[in-house]
Amino acid sequence: MANILVIDDDELVRETLDIVLQDAGHAVILAENGRIGLKRLDEQAVDLVITDLFMPEIEGFETMNLVRQRQPI
């Protein structure tokens, strides 16, 4: 089982991924934008981040760069 952070501004996408990933046995953490996703990442370690690329506030590429800074591989 993996802890997976899903960052997407589309609620339907978040909910769908939540259902599919939980059905596969994973723990899912949801965030509606990059800023909130980074906050969730600071609160809990994750094994995988799935993010939308085009979002308000912080876009996906910038979000991933900040994720890498917080949790280097």
PQR file of N, CA, C, O and H, with PARSE charges and radii, in Angstrom:
ATOM      1  N   MET A   1       0.845  -1.183   0.000 -0.4000 1.5000
ATOM      2  CA  MET A   1       0.000   0.000   0.000 -0.0000 2.0000
ATOM      3  C   MET A   1       0.885   1.239   0.000  0.5500 1.7000
ATOM      4  O   MET A   1       1.858   1.314   0.750 -0.5500 1.4000
ATOM      5  N   ALA A   2       0.551   2.196  -0.829 -0.4000 1.5000
ATOM      6  CA  ALA A   2       1.304   3.443  -0.933 -0.0000 2.0000
ATOM      7  C   ALA A   2       0.458   4.612  -0.452  0.5500 1.7000
ATOM      8  O   ALA A   2      -0.769   4.593  -0.548 -0.5500 1.4000
ATOM      9  H   ALA A   2      -0.240   2.135  -1.438  0.4000 1.0000
ATOM     10  N   ASN A   3       1.133   5.624   0.066 -0.4000 1.5000
ATOM     11  CA  ASN A   3       0.483   6.900   0.363 -0.0000 2.0000
ATOM     12  C   ASN A   3       0.621   7.757  -0.882  0.5500 1.7000
ATOM     13  O   ASN A   3       1.735   8.069  -1.303 -0.5500 1.4000
ATOM     14  H   ASN A   3       2.129   5.639   0.144  0.4000 1.0000
ATOM     15  N   ILE A   4      -0.504   8.140  -1.475 -0.4000 1.5000
ATOM     16  CA  ILE A   4      -0.496   8.873  -2.740 -0.0000 2.0000
ATOM     17  C   ILE A   4      -1.164  10.228  -2.548  0.5500 1.7000
ATOM     18  O   ILE A   4      -2.289  10.317  -2.057 -0.5500 1.4000
ATOM     19  H   ILE A   4      -1.409   7.886  -1.133  0.4000 1.0000
ATOM     20  N   LEU A   5      -0.457  11.277  -2.940 -0.4000 1.5000
ATOM     21  CA  LEU A   5      -0.985  12.642  -2.901 -0.0000 2.0000
ATOM     22  C   LEU A   5      -1.489  12.994  -4.292  0.5500 1.7000
ATOM     23  O   LEU A   5      -0.728  12.959  -5.259 -0.5500 1.4000
ATOM     24  H   LEU A   5       0.457  11.205  -3.338  0.4000 1.0000
ATOM     25  N   VAL A   6      -2.766  13.332  -4.395 -0.4000 1.5000
ATOM     26  CA  VAL A   6      -3.379  13.732  -5.655 -0.0000 2.0000
ATOM     27  C   VAL A   6      -3.655  15.232  -5.593  0.5500 1.7000
ATOM     28  O   VAL A   6      -4.401  15.699  -4.732 -0.5500 1.4000
ATOM     29  H   VAL A   6      -3.384  13.360  -3.610  0.4000 1.0000
ATOM     30  N   ILE A   7      -3.049  15.977  -6.509 -0.4000 1.5000
ATOM     31  CA  ILE A   7      -3.231  17.423  -6.571 -0.0000 2.0000
ATOM     32  C   ILE A   7      -3.891  17.757  -7.904  0.5500 1.7000
ATOM     33  O   ILE A   7      -3.294  17.573  -8.964 -0.5500 1.4000
ATOM     34  H   ILE A   7      -2.443  15.597  -7.208  0.4000 1.0000
ATOM     35  N   ASP A   8      -5.121  18.246  -7.843 -0.4000 1.5000
ATOM     36  CA  ASP A   8      -5.837  18.603  -9.065 -0.0000 2.0000
ATOM     37  C   ASP A   8      -6.936  19.592  -8.714  0.5500 1.7000
ATOM     38  O   ASP A   8      -7.629  19.429  -7.710 -0.5500 1.4000
ATOM     39  H   ASP A   8      -5.606  18.395  -6.981  0.4000 1.0000
ATOM     40  N   ASP A   9      -7.095  20.621  -9.544 -0.4000 1.5000
ATOM     41  CA  ASP A   9      -8.120  21.625  -9.268 -0.0000 2.0000
ATOM     42  C   ASP A   9      -9.510  21.176  -9.722  0.5500 1.7000
ATOM     43  O   ASP A   9     -10.501  21.837  -9.410 -0.5500 1.4000
ATOM     44  H   ASP A   9      -6.532  20.754 -10.359  0.4000 1.0000
ATOM     45  N   ASP A  10      -9.595  20.078 -10.442 -0.4000 1.5000
ATOM     46  CA  ASP A  10     -10.875  19.552 -10.902 -0.0000 2.0000
ATOM     47  C   ASP A  10     -11.392  18.537  -9.880  0.5500 1.7000
ATOM     48  O   ASP A  10     -10.796  17.475  -9.697 -0.5500 1.4000
ATOM     49  H   ASP A  10      -8.790  19.542 -10.696  0.4000 1.0000
ATOM     50  N   GLU A  11     -12.483  18.862  -9.227 -0.4000 1.5000
ATOM     51  CA  GLU A  11     -13.027  18.012  -8.166 -0.0000 2.0000
ATOM     52  C   GLU A  11     -13.377  16.612  -8.669  0.5500 1.7000
ATOM     53  O   GLU A  11     -13.141  15.627  -7.969 -0.5500 1.4000
ATOM     54  H   GLU A  11     -12.967  19.725  -9.375  0.4000 1.0000
ATOM     55  N   LEU A  12     -13.932  16.516  -9.860 -0.4000 1.5000
ATOM     56  CA  LEU A  12     -14.308  15.219 -10.408 -0.0000 2.0000
ATOM     57  C   LEU A  12     -13.078  14.331 -10.617  0.5500 1.7000
ATOM     58  O   LEU A  12     -13.129  13.131 -10.351 -0.5500 1.4000
ATOM     59  H   LEU A  12     -14.124  17.316 -10.429  0.4000 1.0000
ATOM     60  N   VAL A  13     -11.991  14.908 -11.086 -0.4000 1.5000
ATOM     61  CA  VAL A  13     -10.751  14.146 -11.273 -0.0000 2.0000
ATOM     62  C   VAL A  13     -10.231  13.660  -9.921  0.5500 1.7000
ATOM     63  O   VAL A  13      -9.850  12.498  -9.775 -0.5500 1.4000
ATOM     64  H   VAL A  13     -11.949  15.884 -11.302  0.4000 1.0000
ATOM     65  N   ARG A  14     -10.218  14.566  -8.926 -0.4000 1.5000
ATOM     66  CA  ARG A  14      -9.763  14.171  -7.578 -0.0000 2.0000
ATOM     67  C   ARG A  14     -10.599  13.031  -7.027  0.5500 1.7000
ATOM     68  O   ARG A  14     -10.058  12.042  -6.533 -0.5500 1.4000
ATOM     69  H   ARG A  14     -10.527  15.510  -9.045  0.4000 1.0000
ATOM     70  N   GLU A  15     -11.911  13.163  -7.110 -0.4000 1.5000
ATOM     71  CA  GLU A  15     -12.802  12.141  -6.560 -0.0000 2.0000
ATOM     72  C   GLU A  15     -12.642  10.807  -7.287  0.5500 1.7000
ATOM     73  O   GLU A  15     -12.651   9.752  -6.652 -0.5500 1.4000
ATOM     74  H   GLU A  15     -12.351  13.966  -7.511  0.4000 1.0000
ATOM     75  N   THR A  16     -12.497  10.845  -8.610 -0.4000 1.5000
ATOM     76  CA  THR A  16     -12.336   9.624  -9.384 -0.0000 2.0000
ATOM     77  C   THR A  16     -11.035   8.914  -9.019  0.5500 1.7000
ATOM     78  O   THR A  16     -11.027   7.705  -8.785 -0.5500 1.4000
ATOM     79  H   THR A  16     -12.490  11.702  -9.126  0.4000 1.0000
ATOM     80  N   LEU A  17      -9.932   9.672  -8.971 -0.4000 1.5000
ATOM     81  CA  LEU A  17      -8.654   9.075  -8.586 -0.0000 2.0000
ATOM     82  C   LEU A  17      -8.701   8.546  -7.161  0.5500 1.7000
ATOM     83  O   LEU A  17      -8.118   7.501  -6.869 -0.5500 1.4000
ATOM     84  H   LEU A  17      -9.939  10.654  -9.161  0.4000 1.0000
ATOM     85  N   ASP A  18      -9.383   9.249  -6.280 -0.4000 1.5000
ATOM     86  CA  ASP A  18      -9.524   8.803  -4.896 -0.0000 2.0000
ATOM     87  C   ASP A  18     -10.185   7.424  -4.843  0.5500 1.7000
ATOM     88  O   ASP A  18      -9.702   6.521  -4.161 -0.5500 1.4000
ATOM     89  H   ASP A  18      -9.856  10.098  -6.518  0.4000 1.0000
ATOM     90  N   ILE A  19     -11.274   7.275  -5.557 -0.4000 1.5000
ATOM     91  CA  ILE A  19     -12.003   6.002  -5.561 -0.0000 2.0000
ATOM     92  C   ILE A  19     -11.155   4.886  -6.161  0.5500 1.7000
ATOM     93  O   ILE A  19     -11.045   3.808  -5.576 -0.5500 1.4000
ATOM     94  H   ILE A  19     -11.667   8.009  -6.111  0.4000 1.0000
ATOM     95  N   VAL A  20     -10.562   5.134  -7.310 -0.4000 1.5000
ATOM     96  CA  VAL A  20      -9.781   4.104  -8.005 -0.0000 2.0000
ATOM     97  C   VAL A  20      -8.572   3.682  -7.175  0.5500 1.7000
ATOM     98  O   VAL A  20      -8.294   2.491  -7.032 -0.5500 1.4000
ATOM     99  H   VAL A  20     -10.651   6.009  -7.785  0.4000 1.0000
ATOM    100  N   LEU A  21      -7.862   4.657  -6.634 -0.4000 1.5000
ATOM    101  CA  LEU A  21      -6.652   4.340  -5.872 -0.0000 2.0000
ATOM    102  C   LEU A  21      -6.971   3.651  -4.548  0.5500 1.7000
ATOM    103  O   LEU A  21      -6.258   2.733  -4.143 -0.5500 1.4000
ATOM    104  H   LEU A  21      -8.089   5.624  -6.750  0.4000 1.0000
ATOM    105  N   GLN A  22      -8.042   4.084  -3.864 -0.4000 1.5000
ATOM    106  CA  GLN A  22      -8.425   3.417  -2.623 -0.0000 2.0000
ATOM    107  C   GLN A  22      -8.900   1.993  -2.893  0.5500 1.7000
ATOM    108  O   GLN A  22      -8.612   1.084  -2.115 -0.5500 1.4000
ATOM    109  H   GLN A  22      -8.622   4.830  -4.193  0.4000 1.0000
ATOM    110  N   ASP A  23      -9.623   1.795  -3.989 -0.4000 1.5000
ATOM    111  CA  ASP A  23     -10.059   0.449  -4.354 -0.0000 2.0000
ATOM    112  C   ASP A  23      -8.862  -0.469  -4.614  0.5500 1.7000
ATOM    113  O   ASP A  23      -8.945  -1.683  -4.428 -0.5500 1.4000
ATOM    114  H   ASP A  23      -9.857   2.534  -4.621  0.4000 1.0000
ATOM    115  N   ALA A  24      -7.756   0.126  -5.044 -0.4000 1.5000
ATOM    116  CA  ALA A  24      -6.531  -0.650  -5.291 -0.0000 2.0000
ATOM    117  C   ALA A  24      -5.724  -0.848  -4.014  0.5500 1.7000
ATOM    118  O   ALA A  24      -4.669  -1.483  -4.036 -0.5500 1.4000
ATOM    119  H   ALA A  24      -7.688   1.112  -5.195  0.4000 1.0000
ATOM    120  N   GLY A  25      -6.219  -0.304  -2.895 -0.4000 1.5000
ATOM    121  CA  GLY A  25      -5.583  -0.529  -1.606 -0.0000 2.0000
ATOM    122  C   GLY A  25      -4.637   0.559  -1.135  0.5500 1.7000
ATOM    123  O   GLY A  25      -3.896   0.356  -0.173 -0.5500 1.4000
ATOM    124  H   GLY A  25      -7.075   0.212  -2.877  0.4000 1.0000
ATOM    125  N   HIS A  26      -4.647   1.699  -1.788 -0.4000 1.5000
ATOM    126  CA  HIS A  26      -3.734   2.781  -1.421 -0.0000 2.0000
ATOM    127  C   HIS A  26      -4.414   3.805  -0.514  0.5500 1.7000
ATOM    128  O   HIS A  26      -5.634   3.967  -0.542 -0.5500 1.4000
ATOM    129  H   HIS A  26      -5.248   1.864  -2.569  0.4000 1.0000
ATOM    130  N   ALA A  27      -3.603   4.489   0.288 -0.4000 1.5000
ATOM    131  CA  ALA A  27      -4.085   5.624   1.080 -0.0000 2.0000
ATOM    132  C   ALA A  27      -3.947   6.864   0.202  0.5500 1.7000
ATOM    133  O   ALA A  27      -2.900   7.080  -0.409 -0.5500 1.4000
ATOM    134  H   ALA A  27      -2.612   4.358   0.311  0.4000 1.0000
ATOM    135  N   VAL A  28      -4.991   7.669   0.137 -0.4000 1.5000
ATOM    136  CA  VAL A  28      -5.003   8.820  -0.762 -0.0000 2.0000
ATOM    137  C   VAL A  28      -5.176  10.109   0.032  0.5500 1.7000
ATOM    138  O   VAL A  28      -6.010  10.201   0.933 -0.5500 1.4000
ATOM    139  H   VAL A  28      -5.841   7.493   0.634  0.4000 1.0000
ATOM    140  N   ILE A  29      -4.374  11.089  -0.323 -0.4000 1.5000
ATOM    141  CA  ILE A  29      -4.453  12.427   0.252 -0.0000 2.0000
ATOM    142  C   ILE A  29      -4.813  13.356  -0.893  0.5500 1.7000
ATOM    143  O   ILE A  29      -4.158  13.331  -1.935 -0.5500 1.4000
ATOM    144  H   ILE A  29      -3.696  11.014  -1.054  0.4000 1.0000
ATOM    145  N   LEU A  30      -5.837  14.171  -0.720 -0.4000 1.5000
ATOM    146  CA  LEU A  30      -6.315  15.037  -1.797 -0.0000 2.0000
ATOM    147  C   LEU A  30      -5.971  16.499  -1.532  0.5500 1.7000
ATOM    148  O   LEU A  30      -5.962  16.957  -0.390 -0.5500 1.4000
ATOM    149  H   LEU A  30      -6.369  14.191   0.127  0.4000 1.0000
ATOM    150  N   ALA A  31      -5.688  17.218  -2.612 -0.4000 1.5000
ATOM    151  CA  ALA A  31      -5.447  18.659  -2.527 -0.0000 2.0000
ATOM    152  C   ALA A  31      -5.971  19.316  -3.799  0.5500 1.7000
ATOM    153  O   ALA A  31      -5.791  18.795  -4.899 -0.5500 1.4000
ATOM    154  H   ALA A  31      -5.695  16.846  -3.541  0.4000 1.0000
ATOM    155  N   GLU A  32      -6.618  20.462  -3.635 -0.4000 1.5000
ATOM    156  CA  GLU A  32      -7.226  21.122  -4.792 -0.0000 2.0000
ATOM    157  C   GLU A  32      -6.315  22.089  -5.527  0.5500 1.7000
ATOM    158  O   GLU A  32      -6.700  22.624  -6.567 -0.5500 1.4000
ATOM    159  H   GLU A  32      -6.764  20.886  -2.741  0.4000 1.0000
ATOM    160  N   ASN A  33      -5.114  22.326  -5.010 -0.4000 1.5000
ATOM    161  CA  ASN A  33      -4.134  23.138  -5.734 -0.0000 2.0000
ATOM    162  C   ASN A  33      -2.737  22.859  -5.183  0.5500 1.7000
ATOM    163  O   ASN A  33      -2.580  22.170  -4.175 -0.5500 1.4000
ATOM    164  H   ASN A  33      -4.802  21.892  -4.165  0.4000 1.0000
ATOM    165  N   GLY A  34      -1.735  23.399  -5.854 -0.4000 1.5000
ATOM    166  CA  GLY A  34      -0.360  23.126  -5.470 -0.0000 2.0000
ATOM    167  C   GLY A  34      -0.003  23.616  -4.088  0.5500 1.7000
ATOM    168  O   GLY A  34       0.734  22.947  -3.363 -0.5500 1.4000
ATOM    169  H   GLY A  34      -1.862  23.959  -6.673  0.4000 1.0000
ATOM    170  N   ARG A  35      -0.515  24.775  -3.711 -0.4000 1.5000
ATOM    171  CA  ARG A  35      -0.215  25.324  -2.384 -0.0000 2.0000
ATOM    172  C   ARG A  35      -0.706  24.387  -1.292  0.5500 1.7000
ATOM    173  O   ARG A  35       0.023  24.102  -0.342 -0.5500 1.4000
ATOM    174  H   ARG A  35      -1.114  25.318  -4.300  0.4000 1.0000
ATOM    175  N   ILE A  36      -1.932  23.910  -1.419 -0.4000 1.5000
ATOM    176  CA  ILE A  36      -2.496  22.991  -0.435 -0.0000 2.0000
ATOM    177  C   ILE A  36      -1.785  21.636  -0.513  0.5500 1.7000
ATOM    178  O   ILE A  36      -1.557  20.994   0.513 -0.5500 1.4000
ATOM    179  H   ILE A  36      -2.524  24.142  -2.191  0.4000 1.0000
ATOM    180  N   GLY A  37      -1.438  21.206  -1.716 -0.4000 1.5000
ATOM    181  CA  GLY A  37      -0.705  19.955  -1.867 -0.0000 2.0000
ATOM    182  C   GLY A  37       0.629  19.973  -1.135  0.5500 1.7000
ATOM    183  O   GLY A  37       1.004  18.993  -0.491 -0.5500 1.4000
ATOM    184  H   GLY A  37      -1.623  21.727  -2.549  0.4000 1.0000
ATOM    185  N   LEU A  38       1.348  21.093  -1.234 -0.4000 1.5000
ATOM    186  CA  LEU A  38       2.630  21.217  -0.531 -0.0000 2.0000
ATOM    187  C   LEU A  38       2.431  21.221   0.975  0.5500 1.7000
ATOM    188  O   LEU A  38       3.253  20.684   1.718 -0.5500 1.4000
ATOM    189  H   LEU A  38       1.044  21.890  -1.757  0.4000 1.0000
ATOM    190  N   LYS A  39       1.333  21.828   1.426 -0.4000 1.5000
ATOM    191  CA  LYS A  39       1.022  21.811   2.860 -0.0000 2.0000
ATOM    192  C   LYS A  39       0.764  20.376   3.328  0.5500 1.7000
ATOM    193  O   LYS A  39       1.249  19.963   4.382 -0.5500 1.4000
ATOM    194  H   LYS A  39       0.665  22.264   0.822  0.4000 1.0000
ATOM    195  N   ARG A  40      -0.004  19.621   2.535 -0.4000 1.5000
ATOM    196  CA  ARG A  40      -0.277  18.219   2.875 -0.0000 2.0000
ATOM    197  C   ARG A  40       1.024  17.407   2.899  0.5500 1.7000
ATOM    198  O   ARG A  40       1.207  16.537   3.751 -0.5500 1.4000
ATOM    199  H   ARG A  40      -0.398  19.957   1.680  0.4000 1.0000
ATOM    200  N   LEU A  41       1.919  17.702   1.957 -0.4000 1.5000
ATOM    201  CA  LEU A  41       3.201  17.009   1.895 -0.0000 2.0000
ATOM    202  C   LEU A  41       4.042  17.294   3.128  0.5500 1.7000
ATOM    203  O   LEU A  41       4.748  16.408   3.609 -0.5500 1.4000
ATOM    204  H   LEU A  41       1.771  18.408   1.265  0.4000 1.0000
ATOM    205  N   ASP A  42       3.980  18.509   3.646 -0.4000 1.5000
ATOM    206  CA  ASP A  42       4.712  18.854   4.870 -0.0000 2.0000
ATOM    207  C   ASP A  42       4.133  18.133   6.087  0.5500 1.7000
ATOM    208  O   ASP A  42       4.842  17.884   7.062 -0.5500 1.4000
ATOM    209  H   ASP A  42       3.406  19.229   3.255  0.4000 1.0000
ATOM    210  N   GLU A  43       2.842  17.801   6.028 -0.4000 1.5000
ATOM    211  CA  GLU A  43       2.167  17.153   7.150 -0.0000 2.0000
ATOM    212  C   GLU A  43       2.349  15.635   7.161  0.5500 1.7000
ATOM    213  O   GLU A  43       2.299  15.006   8.218 -0.5500 1.4000
ATOM    214  H   GLU A  43       2.266  18.004   5.236  0.4000 1.0000
ATOM    215  N   GLN A  44       2.562  15.050   5.972 -0.4000 1.5000
ATOM    216  CA  GLN A  44       2.604  13.589   5.880 -0.0000 2.0000
ATOM    217  C   GLN A  44       3.498  13.169   4.719  0.5500 1.7000
ATOM    218  O   GLN A  44       3.432  13.744   3.633 -0.5500 1.4000
ATOM    219  H   GLN A  44       2.603  15.562   5.114  0.4000 1.0000
ATOM    220  N   ALA A  45       4.324  12.171   4.956 -0.4000 1.5000
ATOM    221  CA  ALA A  45       5.184  11.637   3.894 -0.0000 2.0000
ATOM    222  C   ALA A  45       4.335  10.874   2.881  0.5500 1.7000
ATOM    223  O   ALA A  45       3.370  10.202   3.246 -0.5500 1.4000
ATOM    224  H   ALA A  45       4.378  11.704   5.839  0.4000 1.0000
ATOM    225  N   VAL A  46       4.703  10.985   1.616 -0.4000 1.5000
ATOM    226  CA  VAL A  46       3.980  10.271   0.568 -0.0000 2.0000
ATOM    227  C   VAL A  46       4.967   9.482  -0.281  0.5500 1.7000
ATOM    228  O   VAL A  46       6.159   9.785  -0.333 -0.5500 1.4000
ATOM    229  H   VAL A  46       5.487  11.530   1.320  0.4000 1.0000
ATOM    230  N   ASP A  47       4.436   8.465  -0.940 -0.4000 1.5000
ATOM    231  CA  ASP A  47       5.235   7.633  -1.827 -0.0000 2.0000
ATOM    232  C   ASP A  47       5.136   8.086  -3.278  0.5500 1.7000
ATOM    233  O   ASP A  47       6.037   7.826  -4.075 -0.5500 1.4000
ATOM    234  H   ASP A  47       3.468   8.218  -0.898  0.4000 1.0000
ATOM    235  N   LEU A  48       4.043   8.761  -3.621 -0.4000 1.5000
ATOM    236  CA  LEU A  48       3.787   9.155  -5.003 -0.0000 2.0000
ATOM    237  C   LEU A  48       2.953  10.427  -5.011  0.5500 1.7000
ATOM    238  O   LEU A  48       2.059  10.604  -4.183 -0.5500 1.4000
ATOM    239  H   LEU A  48       3.310   8.972  -2.973  0.4000 1.0000
ATOM    240  N   VAL A  49       3.257  11.310  -5.956 -0.4000 1.5000
ATOM    241  CA  VAL A  49       2.453  12.517  -6.166 -0.0000 2.0000
ATOM    242  C   VAL A  49       1.909  12.473  -7.584  0.5500 1.7000
ATOM    243  O   VAL A  49       2.660  12.297  -8.543 -0.5500 1.4000
ATOM    244  H   VAL A  49       3.983  11.166  -6.628  0.4000 1.0000
ATOM    245  N   ILE A  50       0.607  12.632  -7.707 -0.4000 1.5000
ATOM    246  CA  ILE A  50      -0.045  12.765  -9.010 -0.0000 2.0000
ATOM    247  C   ILE A  50      -0.585  14.183  -9.061  0.5500 1.7000
ATOM    248  O   ILE A  50      -1.369  14.578  -8.199 -0.5500 1.4000
ATOM    249  H   ILE A  50      -0.003  12.775  -6.928  0.4000 1.0000
ATOM    250  N   THR A  51      -0.172  14.957 -10.068 -0.4000 1.5000
ATOM    251  CA  THR A  51      -0.612  16.346 -10.124 -0.0000 2.0000
ATOM    252  C   THR A  51      -1.046  16.750 -11.522  0.5500 1.7000
ATOM    253  O   THR A  51      -0.521  16.268 -12.526 -0.5500 1.4000
ATOM    254  H   THR A  51       0.465  14.635 -10.769  0.4000 1.0000
ATOM    255  N   ASP A  52      -2.003  17.635 -11.554 -0.4000 1.5000
ATOM    256  CA  ASP A  52      -2.418  18.300 -12.780 -0.0000 2.0000
ATOM    257  C   ASP A  52      -1.295  19.267 -13.156  0.5500 1.7000
ATOM    258  O   ASP A  52      -0.572  19.738 -12.278 -0.5500 1.4000
ATOM    259  H   ASP A  52      -2.429  18.026 -10.739  0.4000 1.0000
ATOM    260  N   LEU A  53      -1.140  19.565 -14.424 -0.4000 1.5000
ATOM    261  CA  LEU A  53      -0.102  20.501 -14.835 -0.0000 2.0000
ATOM    262  C   LEU A  53      -0.587  21.943 -14.860  0.5500 1.7000
ATOM    263  O   LEU A  53       0.179  22.855 -14.551 -0.5500 1.4000
ATOM    264  H   LEU A  53      -1.728  19.183 -15.137  0.4000 1.0000
ATOM    265  N   PHE A  54      -1.845  22.163 -15.221 -0.4000 1.5000
ATOM    266  CA  PHE A  54      -2.366  23.514 -15.351 -0.0000 2.0000
ATOM    267  C   PHE A  54      -3.382  23.788 -14.244  0.5500 1.7000
ATOM    268  O   PHE A  54      -4.531  23.351 -14.309 -0.5500 1.4000
ATOM    269  H   PHE A  54      -2.468  21.422 -15.471  0.4000 1.0000
ATOM    270  N   MET A  55      -2.927  24.527 -13.222 -0.4000 1.5000
ATOM    271  CA  MET A  55      -3.768  24.847 -12.073 -0.0000 2.0000
ATOM    272  C   MET A  55      -3.544  26.302 -11.683  0.5500 1.7000
ATOM    273  O   MET A  55      -2.501  26.875 -11.999 -0.5500 1.4000
ATOM    274  H   MET A  55      -1.994  24.882 -13.170  0.4000 1.0000
ATOM    275  N   PRO A  56      -4.511  26.900 -11.001 -0.5600 1.5000
ATOM    276  CA  PRO A  56      -4.302  28.246 -10.480  0.2800 2.0000
ATOM    277  C   PRO A  56      -3.321  28.228  -9.302  0.5500 1.7000
ATOM    278  O   PRO A  56      -3.059  27.171  -8.726 -0.5500 1.4000
ATOM    279  N   GLU A  57      -2.799  29.355  -8.959 -0.4000 1.5000
ATOM    280  CA  GLU A  57      -1.868  29.577  -7.844 -0.0000 2.0000
ATOM    281  C   GLU A  57      -0.490  29.032  -8.165  0.5500 1.7000
ATOM    282  O   GLU A  57       0.414  29.810  -8.472 -0.5500 1.4000
ATOM    283  H   GLU A  57      -3.011  30.213  -9.427  0.4000 1.0000
ATOM    284  N   ILE A  58      -0.297  27.711  -8.104 -0.4000 1.5000
ATOM    285  CA  ILE A  58       0.990  27.099  -8.436 -0.0000 2.0000
ATOM    286  C   ILE A  58       0.733  26.013  -9.470  0.5500 1.7000
ATOM    287  O   ILE A  58      -0.007  25.066  -9.200 -0.5500 1.4000
ATOM    288  H   ILE A  58      -1.031  27.080  -7.855  0.4000 1.0000
ATOM    289  N   GLU A  59       1.338  26.138 -10.658 -0.4000 1.5000
ATOM    290  CA  GLU A  59       1.144  25.133 -11.706 -0.0000 2.0000
ATOM    291  C   GLU A  59       1.870  23.837 -11.358  0.5500 1.7000
ATOM    292  O   GLU A  59       2.707  23.804 -10.455 -0.5500 1.4000
ATOM    293  H   GLU A  59       1.938  26.907 -10.877  0.4000 1.0000
ATOM    294  N   GLY A  60       1.547  22.790 -12.072 -0.4000 1.5000
ATOM    295  CA  GLY A  60       2.065  21.460 -11.792 -0.0000 2.0000
ATOM    296  C   GLY A  60       3.574  21.337 -11.857  0.5500 1.7000
ATOM    297  O   GLY A  60       4.169  20.688 -10.997 -0.5500 1.4000
ATOM    298  H   GLY A  60       0.868  22.816 -12.806  0.4000 1.0000
ATOM    299  N   PHE A  61       4.221  21.949 -12.867 -0.4000 1.5000
ATOM    300  CA  PHE A  61       5.675  21.848 -12.972 -0.0000 2.0000
ATOM    301  C   PHE A  61       6.361  22.508 -11.782  0.5500 1.7000
ATOM    302  O   PHE A  61       7.317  21.963 -11.230 -0.5500 1.4000
ATOM    303  H   PHE A  61       3.737  22.476 -13.565  0.4000 1.0000
ATOM    304  N   GLU A  62       5.874  23.674 -11.392 -0.4000 1.5000
ATOM    305  CA  GLU A  62       6.439  24.355 -10.220 -0.0000 2.0000
ATOM    306  C   GLU A  62       6.164  23.545  -8.954  0.5500 1.7000
ATOM    307  O   GLU A  62       7.026  23.432  -8.082 -0.5500 1.4000
ATOM    308  H   GLU A  62       5.098  24.117 -11.841  0.4000 1.0000
ATOM    309  N   THR A  63       4.970  22.988  -8.859 -0.4000 1.5000
ATOM    310  CA  THR A  63       4.628  22.148  -7.712 -0.0000 2.0000
ATOM    311  C   THR A  63       5.595  20.977  -7.604  0.5500 1.7000
ATOM    312  O   THR A  63       6.083  20.675  -6.514 -0.5500 1.4000
ATOM    313  H   THR A  63       4.269  23.079  -9.567  0.4000 1.0000
ATOM    314  N   MET A  64       5.879  20.313  -8.727 -0.4000 1.5000
ATOM    315  CA  MET A  64       6.783  19.159  -8.694 -0.0000 2.0000
ATOM    316  C   MET A  64       8.205  19.562  -8.311  0.5500 1.7000
ATOM    317  O   MET A  64       8.887  18.820  -7.603 -0.5500 1.4000
ATOM    318  H   MET A  64       5.483  20.559  -9.612  0.4000 1.0000
ATOM    319  N   ASN A  65       8.656  20.717  -8.768 -0.4000 1.5000
ATOM    320  CA  ASN A  65       9.981  21.197  -8.364 -0.0000 2.0000
ATOM    321  C   ASN A  65      10.031  21.412  -6.852  0.5500 1.7000
ATOM    322  O   ASN A  65      11.024  21.073  -6.209 -0.5500 1.4000
ATOM    323  H   ASN A  65       8.103  21.320  -9.343  0.4000 1.0000
ATOM    324  N   LEU A  66       8.969  21.970  -6.288 -0.4000 1.5000
ATOM    325  CA  LEU A  66       8.919  22.209  -4.844 -0.0000 2.0000
ATOM    326  C   LEU A  66       8.788  20.890  -4.071  0.5500 1.7000
ATOM    327  O   LEU A  66       9.324  20.759  -2.971 -0.5500 1.4000
ATOM    328  H   LEU A  66       8.162  22.245  -6.811  0.4000 1.0000
ATOM    329  N   VAL A  67       8.081  19.924  -4.642 -0.4000 1.5000
ATOM    330  CA  VAL A  67       7.985  18.598  -4.025 -0.0000 2.0000
ATOM    331  C   VAL A  67       9.369  17.965  -3.948  0.5500 1.7000
ATOM    332  O   VAL A  67       9.750  17.411  -2.917 -0.5500 1.4000
ATOM    333  H   VAL A  67       7.645  20.030  -5.535  0.4000 1.0000
ATOM    334  N   ARG A  68      10.113  18.049  -5.037 -0.4000 1.5000
ATOM    335  CA  ARG A  68      11.464  17.458  -5.074 -0.0000 2.0000
ATOM    336  C   ARG A  68      12.386  18.098  -4.037  0.5500 1.7000
ATOM    337  O   ARG A  68      13.243  17.424  -3.466 -0.5500 1.4000
ATOM    338  H   ARG A  68       9.803  18.499  -5.875  0.4000 1.0000
ATOM    339  N   GLN A  69      12.210  19.395  -3.795 -0.4000 1.5000
ATOM    340  CA  GLN A  69      13.009  20.075  -2.789 -0.0000 2.0000
ATOM    341  C   GLN A  69      12.676  19.565  -1.386  0.5500 1.7000
ATOM    342  O   GLN A  69      13.559  19.426  -0.540 -0.5500 1.4000
ATOM    343  H   GLN A  69      11.514  19.942  -4.259  0.4000 1.0000
ATOM    344  N   ARG A  70      11.391  19.288  -1.153 -0.4000 1.5000
ATOM    345  CA  ARG A  70      10.959  18.848   0.173 -0.0000 2.0000
ATOM    346  C   ARG A  70      11.237  17.364   0.401  0.5500 1.7000
ATOM    347  O   ARG A  70      11.556  16.959   1.518 -0.5500 1.4000
ATOM    348  H   ARG A  70      10.674  19.400  -1.841  0.4000 1.0000
ATOM    349  N   GLN A  71      11.119  16.559  -0.640 -0.4000 1.5000
ATOM    350  CA  GLN A  71      11.344  15.110  -0.535 -0.0000 2.0000
ATOM    351  C   GLN A  71      12.219  14.658  -1.691  0.5500 1.7000
ATOM    352  O   GLN A  71      11.723  14.112  -2.676 -0.5500 1.4000
ATOM    353  H   GLN A  71      10.859  16.888  -1.548  0.4000 1.0000
ATOM    354  N   PRO A  72      13.519  14.886  -1.573 -0.5600 1.5000
ATOM    355  CA  PRO A  72      14.411  14.449  -2.660  0.2800 2.0000
ATOM    356  C   PRO A  72      14.392  12.927  -2.813  0.5500 1.7000
ATOM    357  O   PRO A  72      14.188  12.192  -1.847 -0.5500 1.4000
ATOM    358  N   ILE A  73      14.603  12.487  -4.016 -0.4000 1.5000
ATOM    359  CA  ILE A  73      14.600  11.047  -4.310 -0.0000 2.0000
ATOM    360  C   ILE A  73      15.828  10.394  -3.718  0.5500 1.7000
ATOM    361  O   ILE A  73      16.011   9.184  -3.856 -0.5500 1.4000
ATOM    362  H   ILE A  73      14.769  13.084  -4.800  0.4000 1.0000
TER
END
